[in-house]
Amino acid sequence: MGKKMKAALDKVEPRQYALREAVGVVKGTAYAKFDESVDLAIRLGVDPKRSDQMVRGTTSLPHGTGKKMRVLVFAKGEKEQEARQAGADFVGSDDLMEKIKGGWMEFDSAIATPDLMAAVGKLGKVLGPRGLMPNPKTGTVTFEVGKAVGEIRKGRVEYKVEKAGIVQVPVGKVSFNADQLYDNASAVLEAVVKARPASCKGRYLKSVTISSTMGPGVKLDAAAIAKQWS
């Protein structure tokens, strides 16, 4: 462990923090020379193997992610033009699919119109593992491509429980002020709490941690968060 990490750890008390206080600690313990991402890690009391306990959705961050999202849209005709006018970085259909099959992956989010999903579905083995496969549940399979592009550019993020029962979501950058990080983290926590499956019994939020890319994790009061937004 390096000296900078040890110094950062010394600033974190072994207790659960309120969100607003935790945000300040994260900003105060970030030490990397680059603008680190700030992320939430939420451990849920669900069984991701059960379809009725899959927690997945999207929410908009009030202050964006701090990252310029490269948006790709699979569309034809009028919808192709709509996507371009909305500011999509890459728009097309068969041409883009061939590029992706060839190994090109220079985009951060993908949207598709429903009529092209039969063809786009063939890219599942490539896009799926990277979390880039368009999905109706996350609003990325839609004929309202202009609206979808706009929401992603403004800071819409996706949350999805992983096999280990953990949801990881970026909520901004260390360069954001404390209020911006608090607002963004609150939006994610509220969305995840309200997405609790009806079949989930017992404690839903098992633990919540916020951290910068290189900094130590700061534990949040999961019980207080669950009570605040349930």
Secondary structure, DSSP 4 states (H G I P E B T S, - for coil): --HHHHHHHHTS-SSPBPHHHHHHHHHHH---SS--EEEEEEEESS-TTSGGG--EEEEE-TT--SS---EEEE--HHHHHHHHHTT-SEEESHHHHHHHHTT----SEEEE-GGGHHHHGGGHHHHGGGT-S--GGGT-B-S-HHHHHHHHHHTEEEEE--TTSEEEEEEEETTS-HHHHHHHHHHHHHHHHHT--TT--S-SEEEEEEEESSSPPEEE-HHHHHHHH-
